[in-house]
Amino acid sequence: MEKRYSVTERVSRAILSPWATGAAIGLAVCFGLWLPKLSVGLKPLGEIYLALLQMCSLPLVICGVVASIGRVLRDGQSKRYLGRLVIVVVGGLFITAALAIALGLIVRPGSGLTTEASQTLGRLLSATEIQGGTGAPLKEVSFVDFLTSAVPKNIFLALSLGSQLPILFFSIVLGISLGVTGASRSTSALESFEATFDALLKLIEWLLYALPLGLLSLLSAQIAEAGLGIFVAMLKLILLINAAVLISLVAGNFIIARKTGRPYFTVLRQLLESLLIAFATKSSFASIPSALSAMQKLGMNRGTTDLVIPLSVSLNPIGNVHYYTISAIFIAQLYGVSIPPSAMVTFLIGGVLAAVAGSALPSAAAIGVISILLEPLGLPVGSAVILILAIDPFLDPATTALNVHGSCVAASLVDDGTGNSERSGATRSPFSTT
C-alpha cells in the first residue's frame, strides 16, 4: 500500500526536492539579468542565510575532525586510512594540475582575443590604475608563509576570523592528542564533540528548508553585480576553466559510481544537493553535511567519510588547481610570454601549492597566491589579480563545487569497504545522519 503523506510532509519534501533548487537557480538568473535592482536588494537576505550556514559549518567540522581522528587512533585504524589518504590526495592534485596545464596549452585562452575584448581588458586595467593602482597592497605568499600561517598563535582569534587552515590544524592536533590519551579519560571528551555535532547537524537540517530562497538571493545578486562586459571579454578563459571543472566532475563521478557499485546518475543525484550548496554559497564547508549524508547513503564507510571529506575539502582542492593553473597560463599568453618546457615543473608544483594555500583564504585574498605561478616568469601579479578578480564570480562557484565533489571522490578511493555500519555493525559515527 502506498504511503500517504500529510500536507506538512508533502510541502517539506517539495521544498527539499531538486526541482525546488533548480527553479530557484532559474529565477536567480532571470532576476539577475532583468531585475538587477531587485536582485541587489535581495543580497542582504542571501548574506544572512550564508552567515547562518557558516555559523554552523566551522564548529561542525571541528567536532567531526576531532571525534573522527580520536576514534580512528583509539581503534587502531590510522594506518589503514591515513596512508591511503596521503597517496590519494597528492596523486589527485598533481594529476589535476597536469590536466590543467595540458588544457591551457592546447586551448590557449589568452591568445587570439578580439579587438573589442583587448580594449575591454585595457580599460579595466587603466581604470584601476587611475583609481589608485591595485588597491590594497598585495601580500606575496611564499610556501614558508603558507606553512607558518597554518599554525595558529591564538586559536580563539583564528575562530573569530574564520581562518580555515589554522582551525583545521588545531582540530587535527587535538584529535590526535585525544586519540592517544587513555581510553577512559578521552571517552567523555569525544562523546561531547559528537553530541555537539548532532546539535549542529540538526540546525543545518532546519536551514536547508530555506535553501531555495538562499540560492535565489545569493545567485541573483552575483549575476546582477558581475555584469556581462568583462564576461564577454574573458569568455574563453571562463569557458575553459568551467569545462575543466566539468571534465573532472564527470571523471570523478565515474570513480564514485565504480567504487560504490551504484549507477552513475544515482550517484550524481545523491550528490546534487551538496554541489548546489557549494555552487551558490561558494563555501566548501557549508556543503560538508550534505556531502557526508550523500556518501553514507551510497554505502560508503562512515568512518572513512567522517575523516576524509572534512580534511580533503581544505587539503585536496582540485577545483582551485584548475582555477590558478589555467589562469596563470592565460596571463602568460595575454602578455605574450612563452612557457618553456622547463617551466612545466614550476606550473605543476606551483599550481598545487597555490591551490592548497588559497583554500584557506577568502576569495579576494586567495587570488593573490597566483604569485607562486607568475613570479618565476616575471609576470605582473597586480595586473593578474585585477583581471582574475573581475571574473571571479564566474569561476568560484563551479570550482568550489568541484572541491566538494573531489573530497567525495577521495573518500571513495580511501574507503576499503570495511567498517560500514550497514555491512559490519560498526559503532555510530559522529557524522551519521541516521
N, C-alpha and C positions, 0 to 999 in steps of 0.2 A: 504493500500500500504506500502510495506516495506521501511523503511528509508534508503537512500543511504548516506554513509559516504565518505568524501573526503579522499585523501591519507594521509594527515596530521592527520585526526581524527582516521583513521584505525591504523596508527603507534602508536599514543598516547594510544589507547585502548589496543594494543598489549603489549606495554611496561608496562602498569599498570595492566595487567591481572595476575592471579595466575600462569599461565603457565610460564610466564617470570621469576617470582621469583623462581618457582620450578626448572626451568632449571639452574638458577644462583646457587642455592644451590647444585644441582648435579655436575655442573662444579667445584664448590669450593671444594667438596670432592675429585674429581679426581685430581685437581691441587695440593691440599694439600698432597695427598698420593704419587703421581707420579712425580710432578714437584715442589718439595719443594723450590728450589732456586727462581723460578719464583714467587711462592706464597709469599715468604718473600719480594721479590721486589715489589709486589703489595700492601704491608702493608701500606706504606705512603698514597697511594690513598684512602684506606679504612679509615685511621685515619682522613684524611681531610674531608671525607664525614660524619663521625661520629661527628667531631667537628662542622660542619655546622648544623647538626641536633640539637646538644646540644646548639649551639648558639641561636637557636630559642626556644628550649623547655622550659628552665627555665623562660625566660621573659613571654612566653605564659602561663605557669602555674601561675605565679604571677598575671598577668592580669585577668586570668579566675577565680582564687580563690577569689581575692579581689572583682571583679564585682559580682560574684555569691553570696557570703556571704552578700555583701552590699544589693543586690536586695532582697534576702530572708528575711533579717531583716526588710527592709523597707516595704515589702509586708506582714509582719506578719506570715511568713511560717516557722520560725525557729523551733518551737516546733514539727511541723509535720515531718520535715526532721531529725533534729539533734538527737532527742531521739531514733528514729528507727535506725539511723546510728550507734550510740554507741552500741546498742544491737547486730546489725548485725556484726560489726567489732570484738567486744570482743568474741561473740559466735563463729564466724568463725575461729578466731585464736586458740582458745582453742580446738575446735573440730579437727582442722588440727593437732595440737600438739598431741592430743590423738591418732589420726590415725598414725602419725609418730612413736610414742612410740610403738604401737602395731606391726607395720611392722618391726621395728628394733629388737624387742624381739623375734618375730616369725621367721624371716628370718635369723637373726644373721649374719650380713655381715662381722663382724670381727673375726668370728670363722671358723675353718676348712680350712684355707688358705693352698695352696700347698707349698711345699718346695721352689720352684722357686719364688713364689710370696713373701714369707717371706724373701728370700735372696735379692730380688729387693728392698723391703722396707728398709731392713737393710743397703744396700749400699747407698740408698738415705739419710738416717739419718746420716750415717758415713761420707759421702762426705760433708754434710752441716756442721757437727761439725769441720771437718778438715779446711774448708774454713772460719771458724770463728764463730761457734755456729749458732744461729738462725738469724744472720744478724742484722738488726736494733733491738734495744731493744723493746720488746713487752710491750705496754702500756695496763695494765689491765683496763677494762671498767666496772665500777660498775653502779648500777641503778641511784645513785646520780649523777655520772659523766654524764650519759646519759641525765638526766633532766637538768643539768646545761648547757650542750652543746647545748640544744635546743633553748636557749635564746641568740640571737646574741648581742654581745657587740658592734659590728660595722657592720651594715647591708651591707655597701659597701664592707667590707672585706669578708663577707660571700658570697656576689655575685661574687666577683673576684675569690674566691676559689671554687665556685660551691657547697657550703655546703647546701644540700637539706633541712635538718630538720630546721635549723635556718631560712632559706628563707621561708619555709612553715609557720613557727610560725609567722614571721613578716607579711606575707600575710594575715593570719587569723586575726591577731590583727588589721591590717589596714582595712580589710574588715568589721570587727565588728564596728570599730570607724566610718567608713563612713556610715554604715547602721543605726546607732543610731543618726547620725547628722541630722539636719533639712533637709527635702527633697530638698528644693530649693538650699541649699548650697552644697549638695553632688551629685546632679544630674550631674553637669558638670564633676566632677571628675570621677564618674562611667562611664559616656559616653566616657571619654578619655581612660580609661582602655579598654573598649570594642572596640574602634577604633584601639588602638594599637594591640589588639588581632587579629582583622581582617587582619591587615597588616602582622603579623607574620604567621598567618594561610596560607595566600597566598604564603609566602616564602616557607613554608613546603610543600604545594601542588606542587610547582615547583621542590623541591628537590626529591619528590617521583618519578619523571621521571628517576632519576639516581639510584633508589633503586636496580635494578638487578646488576649494576656494583658495587655498595657499598657492597651488600651481597657477591659477588664473591671475592672482595678484602679483606673483613674482615674475612670471614669464612675460606678461603683457607690459610691465614696466621696463623690463630689459629690452624688449623689442622696440618700444617707443623711444627709449633714450639712445639706443645704439645707432639708429638711423641706417640708411641704405647706401649713402655715398661711399663711405670707406669700405663697406661690404663689397660693393661692385669693384672698387679699385684693387682689392686684395682677394678677389674671389677665388683665384687659382690656388692660393695658399690655404684659404678656408676650406675649400672642397677637398684638397689633398689630405689635410690633417683629419678631417672628418671621415674621408674614405679609408685612411689608415686605421682609424678607430673602428670602423665597421668591419674591416678585414680581420682585425684582431678579435673583435667580439664574436664574429661568425666562427672563426677557428677555435676560440676558447669554448664556445658553446658546444661544439662537437666533442671537445675533450671531456666536458662535464657529462654530456649525454653518454659517451662511451664508458666513463668510469661508473656512472650510476645505473647504466642499463636502461635508461628511460628514453622515450622518443625525443627527437631534437626539439620539436615545438612544445612538448610538455615542459622541458627544461626552461625554454625561453619564456613560456607563460608563467612559470613559478617565479622567475627572476625579474619579471617585467616591473613589478611594483617597486622593488629596490632600485632598479635602473631609472625609473621615472622620478623617484625621490631625489636621487643623486643628480639627475639632469636638471631638475627645477631648482633645487636648493644650492647646487654647486658645492655641496658638503658631503664628503665621503662618510664621515662619522654619522651623519643624520640617517643614512640608509643602512647602517650596520644591523640594527634589529631585524629589519625586513629581510636582509640577505641571509642572516642566520636562520630565521624561520624557514625561508625557502629551501636552503640547503638541507635542513633537517627533514623537511617534507619529501625531499628527493632521496632520502635514505642515507645521507652522509653521517658518519660517526660524530656524535655530538661533541665528544672531547676534542676531536680534530678541528671542527668548525669554530668552537669557542676559542681555541688557541690561535689558529691560523688567520682567520678573517680579520680580527682587530689588528693584529700585528702586520698583516700584509697590506692593509689599507695605507699605512704610513711607510712601510719598507719596500713595497712592491708596486709603486705607482706607474704601471706600464703606460697609462694614458699620458702622463707627464713626459715620458720618454719621447713619444711621438711629437708632443707639443714643442718641446725645447729643441730636439734634434732637427726636425723639419723646418722650424722657424729660423734656426741658425743657418741652415743651408740656404733658405730664402734670402736672408740678409746678405750672405756672401755673394750670391748670384745677382742680387739687386745692385750691389756695389762693384760688380764685375771682377770679384776676387776668385781666382781659381782654387779649387780644393785638391791639392796633390794627394797621391796615394798615401804619403807619409802622414797626412792629417786624418786619415780614416781612423787610426787608433785613438787619436785625440777626440774625435767625434763619438767614437764608440764608448770610451770610458767617460768622457765629459758628459755625454747625454744621460748616462746612468746616474752619475754624481749629481748633476743638476736636477734631475727628476726627484731623487730622494731628498735632496736639500730643499727643493721647492715645495714638497708635500707638507712641510712643517710650517710654511709661511702663508700669510694672507695673500690673496690673488695678486694685488698690485705689487707687493713687495717680492712675491715669488718670481715674478718675471725678471727681476734683476739678476737672478742666478744664471741667466743665459750668458753672463760674462764668462763663465767657465768655458764655454764653447767659442766665444767670439774673440776674446783677448789673445789667444795664441795665433790668430790670423790677423791681428792688428785692426779689427773692425770696430767701428764706433758703437759702444754699448749704449750710450744715452739715446742715440737716434733709433737703435733697435728697440729699446724699451718703449719709446713713443709709438712706434708703428704697431708693435705687438699688443700693447695695452689698448690701442684703439679698436682692435678686433677681438679682444679677449672675450666679450660676451658671446661671440660666435664660435669660440673654441673651447672655453672652460666647461660648459655643460656636458658635452659629449666625452671629453677626456676624463672628467670626474666620474661619469657613468662607467667608463672603461676601467678606471681604477678599482671601482667596487666589483665589477664583473671579474677583473683579473684576480682579486682576492678570493673569489669563489672558485676560480679555476685552480689557484694554488691549493686551496683546501681539498679539492677533489684529487689532485695529484699526490698530496701528502697522505691522504686517507689510505689506510691499508685494509679497510673492510672489517676491522675487528673493533670491538668495544661499543658498537652501536647498541643502544638500549633495546631497539626493536629486534635485534638479532641475538644479543647475548645477555640482556638484562643488566646492563651497566647502571651504575648509580646515576641519579638525576643530575644533569648539567646545570650550571648556573645560568646558561643561556637558553635552557629549554623553554619552549613556549607551550608545553602541554603539562 
